[in-house]
Amino acid sequence: MKFGVSTFLWKSLTFHSFDLVSKIKGMGFDIIEVAVEQQELIDWDRLKELIKENGLQVTVSGAFGAERDISSNDSRIRAQGVKYITDCIKIAGNLGSPIFGGPIYSAVGKTRFITEEQKKRKKLVRRKSR
């Protein structure tokens, strides 16, 4: 069994926080989950070297706020979200991560209230699918 930990446990990853890689290895973890918050603040090639030097495996997760919400009613925000996801998938590929995860479907903590009519339609669809 392997154990991993997210960089989000400590802080947002930047050029100044690459010490986390050796810290994570020193704590006995096998996998580092790199949370991509501000991709322009990270030297991805250097991070890849450090991960390899420390013998860690890597996974990548997204940080989804309101400006990256692909379920938004605003097409501009949806487009930003799609670009961010595409960028993160490229980052994951470059780092050798087999996984890109996170709450991709929506902004973190977003709540939606649906009307009674929508609830009735959902129930009807569920009954028909049984």
C-alpha positions as CSV (number, residue, x, y, z in Angstrom):
1,M,0.0,0.0,0.0
2,K,1.2,3.5,-0.8
3,F,0.4,6.7,1.0
4,G,0.3,10.2,-0.4
5,V,-0.4,13.7,0.7
6,S,-1.5,16.9,-0.9
7,T,0.6,20.1,-0.9
8,F,-2.6,21.9,0.1
9,L,-2.1,20.4,3.6
10,W,0.6,23.0,4.1
11,K,0.2,25.8,1.6
12,S,-0.3,26.8,-2.0
13,L,2.7,25.6,-4.0
14,T,5.0,28.3,-5.4
15,F,8.7,28.6,-6.3
16,H,9.3,29.3,-2.6
17,S,7.7,26.1,-1.3
18,F,9.6,23.3,-3.2
19,D,11.0,22.3,0.2
20,L,7.7,20.5,0.6
21,V,8.9,17.8,-1.7
22,S,11.8,16.6,0.5
23,K,9.6,17.2,3.6
24,I,6.9,14.9,2.2
25,K,9.5,12.2,1.4
26,G,11.0,12.6,4.8
27,M,7.7,12.0,6.5
28,G,7.5,8.7,4.7
29,F,5.0,9.4,2.0
30,D,5.2,7.7,-1.4
31,I,3.1,10.1,-3.4
32,I,2.9,13.9,-3.6
33,E,-0.4,15.4,-4.8
34,V,0.4,18.7,-6.4
35,A,-2.5,21.1,-6.1
36,V,-2.4,23.5,-9.1
37,E,-3.6,26.8,-7.8
38,Q,-1.6,29.4,-9.7
39,Q,0.3,27.5,-12.4
40,E,2.4,30.5,-13.3
41,L,4.1,30.5,-9.9
42,I,5.6,27.1,-10.3
43,D,8.7,26.0,-12.3
44,W,7.2,22.8,-13.5
45,D,10.4,21.3,-14.8
46,R,12.3,22.0,-11.6
47,L,9.4,20.5,-9.6
48,K,9.5,17.4,-11.8
49,E,13.3,17.0,-11.1
50,L,12.7,17.3,-7.4
51,I,10.0,14.8,-7.4
52,K,12.2,12.3,-9.3
53,E,15.2,13.0,-7.1
54,N,13.1,12.2,-4.0
55,G,11.7,9.0,-5.5
56,L,8.1,10.1,-5.2
57,Q,5.2,9.4,-7.4
58,V,3.0,12.3,-8.3
59,T,-0.7,13.1,-8.8
60,V,-2.2,16.4,-9.8
61,S,-5.4,18.1,-8.4
62,G,-7.2,21.2,-9.4
63,A,-8.2,24.2,-7.3
64,F,-11.7,25.2,-8.5
65,G,-13.0,28.5,-7.5
66,A,-15.8,30.6,-9.0
67,E,-13.7,31.8,-11.9
68,R,-13.0,28.2,-13.1
69,D,-16.6,26.9,-12.7
70,I,-17.5,24.9,-15.8
71,S,-21.1,24.8,-14.6
72,S,-21.4,28.6,-14.5
73,N,-24.1,30.3,-16.5
74,D,-21.4,32.7,-17.7
75,S,-19.7,31.4,-20.9
76,R,-16.5,33.4,-20.1
77,I,-16.1,31.6,-16.8
78,R,-16.9,28.2,-18.4
79,A,-14.2,28.9,-21.0
80,Q,-11.7,29.8,-18.3
81,G,-12.6,26.6,-16.5
82,V,-12.1,24.5,-19.6
83,K,-8.7,26.2,-20.3
84,Y,-7.6,25.6,-16.7
85,I,-8.6,21.9,-16.9
86,T,-6.7,21.5,-20.2
87,D,-3.6,23.2,-18.7
88,C,-3.8,20.9,-15.6
89,I,-4.0,17.8,-17.8
90,K,-0.9,18.9,-19.7
91,I,0.9,19.6,-16.4
92,A,-0.1,16.1,-15.1
93,G,1.2,14.6,-18.3
94,N,4.5,16.5,-18.0
95,L,4.9,15.4,-14.4
96,G,4.1,11.8,-15.1
97,S,0.9,11.9,-13.1
98,P,-1.7,9.2,-14.1
99,I,-4.4,11.2,-12.3
100,F,-5.9,14.7,-12.5
101,G,-8.6,15.1,-9.9
102,G,-10.6,17.5,-7.8
103,P,-14.1,18.8,-7.9
104,I,-13.9,19.5,-11.7
105,Y,-17.6,19.7,-12.2
106,S,-18.1,22.9,-10.2
107,A,-16.6,25.6,-8.0
108,V,-15.8,24.3,-4.5
109,G,-18.7,24.8,-2.1
110,K,-21.2,25.9,-4.8
111,T,-24.7,25.2,-3.8
112,R,-27.6,25.0,-6.2
113,F,-31.3,25.0,-5.3
114,I,-33.7,23.5,-7.7
115,T,-37.3,24.2,-8.2
116,E,-40.1,21.9,-7.2
117,E,-40.8,21.3,-10.9
118,Q,-37.1,20.2,-11.4
119,K,-37.4,17.8,-8.4
120,K,-40.5,16.3,-9.9
121,R,-38.8,15.7,-13.2
122,K,-35.8,14.1,-11.6
123,K,-38.1,11.7,-9.7
124,L,-40.0,10.9,-12.9
125,V,-36.7,10.2,-14.7
126,R,-35.5,7.9,-11.9
127,R,-38.8,5.9,-11.9
128,K,-38.6,5.4,-15.7
129,S,-35.0,4.2,-15.6
130,R,-35.8,1.4,-13.1
